[in-house]
Amino acid sequence: MADIKLTVLFGTETGNSEKLAKQVVAEAEKRSYATVLKPLGPMSPADLANTGLTLVVISTWGEGDPPSSAEKFCKAIYEAKSPDLSTTTLYTVLALGDKTYADYCGCGRKVDESITRMGGVKMMPRQDLDVDFDADFKVWKDKFFSRIEALAT
Ligand SMILES: Cc1cc2nc3c(=O)[nH]c(=O)nc-3n(C[C@H](O)[C@H](O)[C@H](O)COP(=O)(O)O)c2cc1C
């Protein structure tokens, strides 16, 4: 599977999303994929035309708001209408949040909706993770890699 390239992008306030993003990259490297790990902070929506197979891991803060490190990217992508990502970007979103908040995983949901609106093709549905995410993350991670391997065969 050395010809699979996976880009993992993260937006975090207190490190959870970055930690899970790194765990996905570690597993991908075990499987000999080429990997890219990047914070969303310095990116623009147009950069998603170059990320190919893409996982976005992002938390929600305030009342459905982005983590501050990814605020600029999120504000831009909520409004973005171009580029057309339909032939370039196969993606999914791992959204971190807390069910006690009214807008549970609101930022991840809005990023997901934005990439879909730009034509990005979803490789699997978004996964929302509550605060106690270890077990659900493990289950999701197995599904994620099974899906990639199914796409690659
Ligand atoms: C002040 C504060 C506001 C938050 N607001 C929301 C929210 O609106 N919706 C939600 O689903 N989670 C919310 N959360 C939960 C975080 O998204 C959750 O703790 C997440 O795991 C943090 O991930 P990070 O370390 O990658 O930023 C909030 C947490 C705090 C402390």
The ligand as a Gaussian input file, in Angstrom:
#p B3LYP/6-31G(d) Opt

LIG

0 1
 C      -15.098000      26.641000      27.034000
 C      -15.412000      25.426000      26.205000
 C      -16.346000      25.542000      25.182000
 C      -16.693000      24.400000      24.405000
 N      -17.684000      24.524000      23.452000
 C      -18.108000      23.402000      22.814000
 C      -19.222000      23.459000      21.892000
 O      -19.833000      24.489000      21.632000
 N      -19.594000      22.296000      21.277000
 C      -18.965000      21.102000      21.513000
 O      -19.365000      20.094000      20.943000
 N      -17.897000      21.033000      22.370000
 C      -17.456000      22.126000      23.022000
 N      -16.391000      22.044000      23.896000
 C      -15.686000      20.744000      24.085000
 C      -14.379000      20.581000      23.304000
 O      -14.611000      20.607000      21.904000
 C      -13.749000      19.227000      23.683000
 O      -13.266000      19.316000      25.004000
 C      -12.653000      18.768000      22.735000
 O      -12.213000      17.465000      23.098000
 C      -11.441000      19.695000      22.757000
 O      -10.532000      19.276000      21.751000
 P       -9.156000      20.072000      21.448000
 O       -8.246000      19.815000      22.639000
 O       -8.632000      19.456000      20.210000
 O       -9.469000      21.514000      21.284000
 C      -16.054000      23.157000      24.659000
 C      -15.100000      23.072000      25.692000
 C      -14.789000      24.182000      26.477000
 C      -13.791000      24.045000      27.599000

